[in-house]
Amino acid sequence: MKNPFEKMPTVLTADELIDKAFRRAEKAASAFTPRGGRVSKARQREELRVRTVSNILRDSLKKILDRTPGVSTLPDFYKELVDTLVDRDQFHRALASVNWAVKTIRTLEQRYAEKIRYSKDPDEIARLRRQFYGRAASIIKDIADNLEYLNQARNVLKELPVIELELPTIVIAGHPNVGKSTLLRALTNAKPEVASYPFTTKGINVGQFEEHYLRYQVIDTPGLLDRPLSERNEVERQAILALKHLGKVIIYIFDPSEHCGYPIEEQMHLFEEIYAEFGEFPFIVVLNKVDIAEEEKIKQVEELVRSKGLEPFRISALNGYGLDRLKAKVIELVKPMVEEQAKRIMEKELRKYREELEF
């Protein structure tokens, strides 16, 4: 799936939009050769200016409406992110104001074009055109704040991560430097793509692997699931909620060697918080760097993990120890989801094919 907002156009400011429309109108009038007498020529030229200004303004505004997807139609993951980043209600109000401007300018165009067409005074014709210019410019200035807001929203929304929502996704969590990215590379056998979350200075790492013709997606979320939820701001907490629409399995990584820079007690506290937040998902708990960790620290973590009814996995992502067993567990949990998804996609394609044959 592509970013649903990637085609949303740059939104000009009110002054830029007005200037663009007026310049295009003067250019069109200069290139136009009217026919008839003095009054007829004035009518044709001024009506052309009115039509051109209206068309430029309305086309620019309609492009915003046409290329901006309806938030209510988005998958839940992206819907949550839009709410998190730009406030869905304000976003809708801004788009509604653009739609109002399009309709109002069209009504004014028709009214003034008709007045110009029936006027017999060249001075009156020029005055009507200037009046239309003033009223059209006033409408655009009335929505100036909304245009500025939409462009700011567009700059944020176009950076939404591109993730294949149809693939059941494995989310990797844990403190920084515990080996999340190393594990992701080891599981996917590929250099992960990096996609930016606009609400963190870091990005998310996205990787996929294939097993028996089925594809699996793994993401690592630095900046989101690597410190206590109690330290989060509102945007980050909502972003974590959005992940609930995406993740199907959580891999939580400990570094019992503490080489990551975080004491094991602090790592255990974060695990408790993440487990409480995402407890409805299957959890796979991994103890990384066991080749350099003290056995006492390893057992301390394993005792906590088993108290949750979970099986701890000892690995070393760097040298490959325990990865085959871990990958087998991941596939065991996710494979039924992937098969079910593949079945739904196949049935959808089959229905589409049958409909095309009937047509």
SEGUKOL-117959 format. One record per residue (C-alpha): y, z, x; residue in three letters. Coordinates in nm, 2 decimals, padded with zeros to 4 digits. Layout:
N
+--------+--------+--------+------+
!     c2 !     c3 !     c1 ! domi !
+--------+--------+--------+------+
!      Y !      Z !      X !  Ala !
...
+--------+--------+--------+------+
//
This chain:
359
+--------+--------+--------+------+
!     c2 !     c3 !     c1 ! domi !
+--------+--------+--------+------+
!  00.00 !  00.00 !  00.00 !  Met !
!  00.35 ! -00.08 !  00.12 !  Lys !
!  00.65 !  00.15 !  00.10 !  Asn !
!  00.76 !  00.10 ! -00.26 !  Pro !
!  01.13 !  00.12 ! -00.16 !  Phe !
!  01.12 ! -00.12 !  00.14 !  Glu !
!  01.27 ! -00.40 ! -00.06 !  Lys !
!  01.56 ! -00.19 ! -00.19 !  Met !
!  01.87 ! -00.37 ! -00.06 !  Pro !
!  02.16 ! -00.22 !  00.13 !  Thr !
!  02.41 ! -00.10 ! -00.12 !  Val !
!  02.77 ! -00.20 ! -00.05 !  Leu !
!  03.06 !  00.05 ! -00.10 !  Thr !
!  03.29 ! -00.01 ! -00.39 !  Ala !
!  03.56 ! -00.15 ! -00.16 !  Asp !
!  03.32 ! -00.38 !  00.02 !  Glu !
!  03.18 ! -00.51 ! -00.31 !  Leu !
!  03.53 ! -00.58 ! -00.46 !  Ile !
!  03.65 ! -00.75 ! -00.14 !  Asp !
!  03.33 ! -00.97 ! -00.13 !  Lys !
!  03.38 ! -01.08 ! -00.49 !  Ala !
!  03.75 ! -01.16 ! -00.45 !  Phe !
!  03.70 ! -01.35 ! -00.13 !  Arg !
!  03.42 ! -01.56 ! -00.29 !  Arg !
!  03.64 ! -01.63 ! -00.59 !  Ala !
!  03.93 ! -01.76 ! -00.37 !  Glu !
!  03.69 ! -01.97 ! -00.17 !  Lys !
!  03.54 ! -02.12 ! -00.49 !  Ala !
!  03.89 ! -02.19 ! -00.63 !  Ala !
!  04.00 ! -02.35 ! -00.31 !  Ser !
!  03.71 ! -02.59 ! -00.30 !  Ala !
!  03.74 ! -02.68 ! -00.67 !  Phe !
!  03.92 ! -02.99 ! -00.79 !  Thr !
!  04.03 ! -02.94 ! -01.15 !  Pro !
!  04.11 ! -03.23 ! -01.39 !  Arg !
!  04.37 ! -03.29 ! -01.65 !  Gly !
!  04.72 ! -03.16 ! -01.69 !  Gly !
!  04.90 ! -02.85 ! -01.55 !  Arg !
!  04.77 ! -02.62 ! -01.82 !  Val !
!  04.42 ! -02.75 ! -01.81 !  Ser !
!  04.40 ! -02.72 ! -01.43 !  Lys !
!  04.52 ! -02.36 ! -01.45 !  Ala !
!  04.26 ! -02.27 ! -01.71 !  Arg !
!  03.98 ! -02.42 ! -01.51 !  Gln !
!  04.08 ! -02.26 ! -01.18 !  Arg !
!  04.14 ! -01.92 ! -01.33 !  Glu !
!  03.83 ! -01.92 ! -01.54 !  Glu !
!  03.63 ! -02.02 ! -01.23 !  Leu !
!  03.78 ! -01.71 ! -01.05 !  Arg !
!  03.69 ! -01.48 ! -01.33 !  Val !
!  03.34 ! -01.62 ! -01.36 !  Arg !
!  03.29 ! -01.60 ! -00.98 !  Thr !
!  03.41 ! -01.24 ! -00.95 !  Val !
!  03.19 ! -01.14 ! -01.24 !  Ser !
!  02.88 ! -01.32 ! -01.10 !  Asn !
!  02.92 ! -01.18 ! -00.75 !  Ile !
!  02.97 ! -00.82 ! -00.88 !  Leu !
!  02.68 ! -00.84 ! -01.13 !  Arg !
!  02.44 ! -01.02 ! -00.90 !  Asp !
!  02.50 ! -00.76 ! -00.63 !  Ser !
!  02.45 ! -00.47 ! -00.87 !  Leu !
!  02.15 ! -00.63 ! -01.05 !  Lys !
!  01.98 ! -00.68 ! -00.71 !  Lys !
!  01.99 ! -00.30 ! -00.67 !  Ile !
!  01.83 ! -00.25 ! -01.01 !  Leu !
!  01.57 ! -00.53 ! -00.97 !  Asp !
!  01.45 ! -00.42 ! -00.62 !  Arg !
!  01.44 ! -00.05 ! -00.69 !  Thr !
!  01.10 !  00.06 ! -00.83 !  Pro !
!  01.09 !  00.29 ! -01.13 !  Gly !
!  01.02 !  00.64 ! -01.01 !  Val !
!  00.80 !  00.72 ! -01.31 !  Ser !
!  00.57 !  00.43 ! -01.22 !  Thr !
!  00.50 !  00.55 ! -00.87 !  Leu !
!  00.18 !  00.73 ! -00.76 !  Pro !
!  00.21 !  01.10 ! -00.77 !  Asp !
!  00.24 !  01.13 ! -00.39 !  Phe !
!  00.55 !  00.91 ! -00.37 !  Tyr !
!  00.69 !  01.06 ! -00.69 !  Lys !
!  00.69 !  01.41 ! -00.54 !  Glu !
!  00.85 !  01.28 ! -00.22 !  Leu !
!  01.13 !  01.11 ! -00.42 !  Val !
!  01.19 !  01.44 ! -00.60 !  Asp !
!  01.19 !  01.62 ! -00.27 !  Thr !
!  01.43 !  01.38 ! -00.09 !  Leu !
!  01.68 !  01.25 ! -00.34 !  Val !
!  01.65 !  01.43 ! -00.67 !  Asp !
!  01.50 !  01.21 ! -00.93 !  Arg !
!  01.75 !  01.29 ! -01.21 !  Asp !
!  02.05 !  01.21 ! -00.99 !  Gln !
!  01.88 !  00.89 ! -00.87 !  Phe !
!  01.82 !  00.78 ! -01.23 !  His !
!  02.18 !  00.86 ! -01.33 !  Arg !
!  02.31 !  00.66 ! -01.04 !  Ala !
!  02.10 !  00.36 ! -01.14 !  Leu !
!  02.21 !  00.40 ! -01.50 !  Ala !
!  02.57 !  00.38 ! -01.39 !  Ser !
!  02.50 !  00.06 ! -01.21 !  Val !
!  02.34 ! -00.09 ! -01.52 !  Asn !
!  02.65 !  00.02 ! -01.73 !  Trp !
!  02.88 ! -00.16 ! -01.48 !  Ala !
!  02.67 ! -00.48 ! -01.50 !  Val !
!  02.69 ! -00.49 ! -01.88 !  Lys !
!  03.06 ! -00.39 ! -01.90 !  Thr !
!  03.17 ! -00.65 ! -01.64 !  Ile !
!  02.97 ! -00.92 ! -01.83 !  Arg !
!  03.15 ! -00.83 ! -02.16 !  Thr !
!  03.49 ! -00.84 ! -01.98 !  Leu !
!  03.41 ! -01.18 ! -01.83 !  Glu !
!  03.33 ! -01.33 ! -02.17 !  Gln !
!  03.64 ! -01.18 ! -02.33 !  Arg !
!  03.88 ! -01.29 ! -02.06 !  Tyr !
!  03.73 ! -01.63 ! -02.01 !  Ala !
!  03.78 ! -01.69 ! -02.38 !  Glu !
!  04.14 ! -01.57 ! -02.37 !  Lys !
!  04.21 ! -01.80 ! -02.07 !  Ile !
!  04.05 ! -02.10 ! -02.24 !  Arg !
!  04.28 ! -02.07 ! -02.54 !  Tyr !
!  04.60 ! -01.98 ! -02.36 !  Ser !
!  04.86 ! -02.26 ! -02.33 !  Lys !
!  05.09 ! -02.08 ! -02.08 !  Asp !
!  05.00 ! -02.11 ! -01.70 !  Pro !
!  05.18 ! -01.78 ! -01.63 !  Asp !
!  04.99 ! -01.61 ! -01.91 !  Glu !
!  04.66 ! -01.76 ! -01.77 !  Ile !
!  04.74 ! -01.62 ! -01.42 !  Ala !
!  04.83 ! -01.28 ! -01.57 !  Arg !
!  04.50 ! -01.26 ! -01.77 !  Leu !
!  04.30 ! -01.34 ! -01.45 !  Arg !
!  04.49 ! -01.06 ! -01.26 !  Arg !
!  04.42 ! -00.83 ! -01.55 !  Gln !
!  04.05 ! -00.91 ! -01.53 !  Phe !
!  04.05 ! -00.85 ! -01.16 !  Tyr !
!  04.21 ! -00.51 ! -01.21 !  Gly !
!  03.97 ! -00.40 ! -01.48 !  Arg !
!  03.66 ! -00.53 ! -01.29 !  Ala !
!  03.77 ! -00.35 ! -00.97 !  Ala !
!  03.83 ! -00.03 ! -01.18 !  Ser !
!  03.48 ! -00.04 ! -01.31 !  Ile !
!  03.34 ! -00.07 ! -00.96 !  Ile !
!  03.55 !  00.22 ! -00.84 !  Lys !
!  03.43 !  00.43 ! -01.13 !  Asp !
!  03.08 !  00.40 ! -00.99 !  Ile !
!  03.18 !  00.43 ! -00.62 !  Ala !
!  03.02 !  00.77 ! -00.57 !  Asp !
!  02.70 !  00.65 ! -00.72 !  Asn !
!  02.69 !  00.34 ! -00.50 !  Leu !
!  02.74 !  00.56 ! -00.19 !  Glu !
!  02.47 !  00.80 ! -00.31 !  Tyr !
!  02.22 !  00.51 ! -00.38 !  Leu !
!  02.28 !  00.37 ! -00.03 !  Asn !
!  02.21 !  00.71 !  00.13 !  Gln !
!  01.90 !  00.75 ! -00.09 !  Ala !
!  01.79 !  00.40 !  00.01 !  Arg !
!  01.82 !  00.48 !  00.38 !  Asn !
!  01.60 !  00.78 !  00.33 !  Val !
!  01.34 !  00.63 !  00.09 !  Leu !
!  01.28 !  00.32 !  00.30 !  Lys !
!  01.15 !  00.55 !  00.57 !  Glu !
!  00.88 !  00.70 !  00.35 !  Leu !
!  00.54 !  00.69 !  00.52 !  Pro !
!  00.32 !  00.39 !  00.45 !  Val !
! -00.02 !  00.53 !  00.37 !  Ile !
! -00.32 !  00.37 !  00.19 !  Glu !
! -00.33 !  00.59 ! -00.12 !  Leu !
! -00.66 !  00.43 ! -00.23 !  Glu !
! -00.84 !  00.57 !  00.07 !  Leu !
! -00.96 !  00.94 !  00.05 !  Pro !
! -00.76 !  01.11 !  00.32 !  Thr !
! -00.84 !  01.38 !  00.57 !  Ile !
! -00.54 !  01.60 !  00.66 !  Val !
! -00.54 !  01.77 !  01.00 !  Ile !
! -00.35 !  02.11 !  01.02 !  Ala !
! -00.29 !  02.38 !  01.28 !  Gly !
! -00.03 !  02.50 !  01.53 !  His !
!  00.13 !  02.25 !  01.77 !  Pro !
! -00.07 !  02.16 !  02.08 !  Asn !
! -00.40 !  02.28 !  01.95 !  Val !
! -00.54 !  01.92 !  01.98 !  Gly !
! -00.47 !  01.76 !  01.64 !  Lys !
! -00.36 !  01.42 !  01.77 !  Ser !
! -00.64 !  01.43 !  02.03 !  Thr !
! -00.89 !  01.49 !  01.75 !  Leu !
! -00.74 !  01.22 !  01.54 !  Leu !
! -00.78 !  00.97 !  01.82 !  Arg !
! -01.13 !  01.08 !  01.89 !  Ala !
! -01.24 !  01.05 !  01.52 !  Leu !
! -01.07 !  00.71 !  01.46 !  Thr !
! -01.14 !  00.55 !  01.80 !  Asn !
! -00.80 !  00.39 !  01.78 !  Ala !
! -00.44 !  00.46 !  01.88 !  Lys !
! -00.29 !  00.61 !  01.56 !  Pro !
!  00.01 !  00.44 !  01.40 !  Glu !
!  00.31 !  00.67 !  01.38 !  Val !
!  00.51 !  00.67 !  01.05 !  Ala !
!  00.83 !  00.88 !  01.00 !  Ser !
!  00.87 !  01.14 !  00.74 !  Tyr !
!  01.25 !  01.15 !  00.67 !  Pro !
!  01.24 !  01.53 !  00.61 !  Phe !
!  01.12 !  01.62 !  00.97 !  Thr !
!  01.24 !  01.51 !  01.31 !  Thr !
!  00.88 !  01.43 !  01.39 !  Lys !
!  00.65 !  01.18 !  01.24 !  Gly !
!  00.30 !  01.17 !  01.10 !  Ile !
!  00.01 !  01.01 !  01.28 !  Asn !
! -00.21 !  00.79 !  01.07 !  Val !
! -00.55 !  00.66 !  01.18 !  Gly !
! -00.86 !  00.51 !  01.02 !  Gln !
! -01.22 !  00.48 !  01.11 !  Phe !
! -01.51 !  00.28 !  00.95 !  Glu !
! -01.87 !  00.39 !  00.90 !  Glu !
! -02.13 !  00.18 !  00.73 !  His !
! -01.86 ! -00.06 !  00.59 !  Tyr !
! -01.67 !  00.23 !  00.44 !  Leu !
! -01.31 !  00.32 !  00.56 !  Arg !
! -01.18 !  00.67 !  00.61 !  Tyr !
! -00.82 !  00.77 !  00.67 !  Gln !
! -00.70 !  01.06 !  00.88 !  Val !
! -00.35 !  01.19 !  00.91 !  Ile !
! -00.19 !  01.45 !  01.14 !  Asp !
!  00.13 !  01.61 !  01.01 !  Thr !
!  00.34 !  01.76 !  01.29 !  Pro !
!  00.64 !  01.94 !  01.16 !  Gly !
!  00.47 !  02.03 !  00.83 !  Leu !
!  00.14 !  02.22 !  00.85 !  Leu !
!  00.20 !  02.38 !  01.19 !  Asp !
!  00.40 !  02.70 !  01.11 !  Arg !
!  00.40 !  02.97 !  00.84 !  Pro !
!  00.50 !  02.85 !  00.49 !  Leu !
!  00.72 !  03.16 !  00.47 !  Ser !
!  00.94 !  03.00 !  00.74 !  Glu !
!  00.98 !  02.67 !  00.55 !  Arg !
!  01.29 !  02.54 !  00.38 !  Asn !
!  01.27 !  02.41 !  00.02 !  Glu !
!  01.24 !  02.05 !  00.13 !  Val !
!  00.95 !  02.12 !  00.36 !  Glu !
!  00.77 !  02.33 !  00.10 !  Arg !
!  00.80 !  02.05 ! -00.15 !  Gln !
!  00.67 !  01.80 !  00.11 !  Ala !
!  00.37 !  02.01 !  00.16 !  Ile !
!  00.31 !  02.01 ! -00.22 !  Leu !
!  00.33 !  01.63 ! -00.20 !  Ala !
!  00.05 !  01.63 !  00.05 !  Leu !
! -00.17 !  01.78 ! -00.22 !  Lys !
! -00.17 !  01.45 ! -00.39 !  His !
! -00.29 !  01.28 ! -00.08 !  Leu !
! -00.54 !  01.50 !  00.10 !  Gly !
! -00.90 !  01.53 !  00.00 !  Lys !
! -01.03 !  01.73 !  00.29 !  Val !
! -00.84 !  01.96 !  00.53 !  Ile !
! -00.95 !  01.99 !  00.89 !  Ile !
! -00.79 !  02.31 !  01.03 !  Tyr !
! -00.79 !  02.34 !  01.41 !  Ile !
! -00.78 !  02.66 !  01.62 !  Phe !
! -00.72 !  02.68 !  01.99 !  Asp !
! -00.90 !  03.00 !  02.09 !  Pro !
! -00.81 !  02.94 !  02.45 !  Ser !
! -00.45 !  03.00 !  02.35 !  Glu !
! -00.34 !  02.73 !  02.59 !  His !
! -00.14 !  02.59 !  02.30 !  Cys !
!  00.11 !  02.87 !  02.35 !  Gly !
!  00.03 !  03.06 !  02.03 !  Tyr !
! -00.17 !  03.39 !  02.03 !  Pro !
! -00.50 !  03.38 !  01.83 !  Ile !
! -00.36 !  03.64 !  01.58 !  Glu !
! -00.07 !  03.41 !  01.50 !  Glu !
! -00.31 !  03.11 !  01.45 !  Gln !
! -00.52 !  03.32 !  01.22 !  Met !
! -00.22 !  03.42 !  01.01 !  His !
! -00.12 !  03.05 !  00.97 !  Leu !
! -00.47 !  02.96 !  00.87 !  Phe !
! -00.47 !  03.23 !  00.60 !  Glu !
! -00.15 !  03.08 !  00.46 !  Glu !
! -00.26 !  02.72 !  00.47 !  Ile !
! -00.60 !  02.81 !  00.32 !  Tyr !
! -00.43 !  03.00 !  00.03 !  Ala !
! -00.21 !  02.70 ! -00.03 !  Glu !
! -00.48 !  02.43 ! -00.01 !  Phe !
! -00.78 !  02.64 ! -00.10 !  Gly !
! -00.89 !  02.40 ! -00.37 !  Glu !
! -00.98 !  02.13 ! -00.11 !  Phe !
! -01.29 !  02.13 !  00.10 !  Pro !
! -01.20 !  02.29 !  00.44 !  Phe !
! -01.35 !  02.20 !  00.78 !  Ile !
! -01.25 !  02.46 !  01.04 !  Val !
! -01.26 !  02.35 !  01.40 !  Val !
! -01.24 !  02.56 !  01.72 !  Leu !
! -01.11 !  02.33 !  01.99 !  Asn !
! -01.11 !  02.38 !  02.37 !  Lys !
! -01.41 !  02.61 !  02.35 !  Val !
! -01.51 !  02.49 !  02.70 !  Asp !
! -01.21 !  02.69 !  02.84 !  Ile !
! -01.18 !  02.97 !  02.58 !  Ala !
! -01.30 !  03.33 !  02.61 !  Glu !
! -01.61 !  03.40 !  02.39 !  Glu !
! -01.45 !  03.71 !  02.24 !  Glu !
! -01.16 !  03.50 !  02.11 !  Lys !
! -01.40 !  03.24 !  01.97 !  Ile !
! -01.61 !  03.50 !  01.79 !  Lys !
! -01.29 !  03.66 !  01.65 !  Gln !
! -01.19 !  03.33 !  01.48 !  Val !
! -01.55 !  03.26 !  01.37 !  Glu !
! -01.57 !  03.60 !  01.19 !  Glu !
! -01.25 !  03.51 !  01.00 !  Leu !
! -01.38 !  03.17 !  00.91 !  Val !
! -01.72 !  03.29 !  00.79 !  Arg !
! -01.54 !  03.56 !  00.57 !  Ser !
! -01.41 !  03.26 !  00.37 !  Lys !
! -01.76 !  03.12 !  00.33 !  Gly !
! -01.69 !  02.84 !  00.57 !  Leu !
! -01.88 !  02.71 !  00.87 !  Glu !
! -01.69 !  02.70 !  01.20 !  Pro !
! -01.74 !  02.40 !  01.43 !  Phe !
! -01.71 !  02.44 !  01.81 !  Arg !
! -01.57 !  02.13 !  01.98 !  Ile !
! -01.38 !  02.00 !  02.28 !  Ser !
! -01.19 !  01.70 !  02.16 !  Ala !
! -01.09 !  01.61 !  02.51 !  Leu !
! -01.44 !  01.58 !  02.65 !  Asn !
! -01.62 !  01.49 !  02.33 !  Gly !
! -01.83 !  01.80 !  02.29 !  Tyr !
! -01.93 !  01.87 !  01.93 !  Gly !
! -01.75 !  01.56 !  01.79 !  Leu !
! -02.06 !  01.38 !  01.66 !  Asp !
! -02.16 !  01.68 !  01.46 !  Arg !
! -01.81 !  01.73 !  01.33 !  Leu !
! -01.78 !  01.36 !  01.23 !  Lys !
! -02.11 !  01.38 !  01.05 !  Ala !
! -01.97 !  01.67 !  00.85 !  Lys !
! -01.65 !  01.48 !  00.77 !  Val !
! -01.84 !  01.18 !  00.64 !  Ile !
! -02.08 !  01.41 !  00.44 !  Glu !
! -01.78 !  01.55 !  00.25 !  Leu !
! -01.57 !  01.23 !  00.22 !  Val !
! -01.83 !  00.96 !  00.18 !  Lys !
! -01.90 !  01.02 ! -00.20 !  Pro !
! -01.52 !  01.00 ! -00.26 !  Met !
! -01.50 !  00.67 ! -00.05 !  Val !
! -01.80 !  00.52 ! -00.23 !  Glu !
! -01.65 !  00.62 ! -00.57 !  Glu !
! -01.32 !  00.46 ! -00.48 !  Gln !
! -01.49 !  00.15 ! -00.35 !  Ala !
! -01.68 !  00.12 ! -00.67 !  Lys !
! -01.36 !  00.15 ! -00.88 !  Arg !
! -01.19 ! -00.12 ! -00.67 !  Ile !
! -01.48 ! -00.35 ! -00.70 !  Met !
! -01.49 ! -00.30 ! -01.08 !  Glu !
! -01.12 ! -00.37 ! -01.10 !  Lys !
! -01.15 ! -00.69 ! -00.90 !  Glu !
! -01.45 ! -00.79 ! -01.12 !  Leu !
! -01.25 ! -00.74 ! -01.44 !  Arg !
! -00.97 ! -00.94 ! -01.29 !  Lys !
! -01.20 ! -01.22 ! -01.20 !  Tyr !
! -01.35 ! -01.23 ! -01.55 !  Arg !
! -01.01 ! -01.24 ! -01.71 !  Glu !
! -00.91 ! -01.53 ! -01.49 !  Glu !
! -01.23 ! -01.72 ! -01.59 !  Leu !
! -01.17 ! -01.65 ! -01.96 !  Glu !
! -00.81 ! -01.77 ! -01.92 !  Phe !
+--------+--------+--------+------+
//
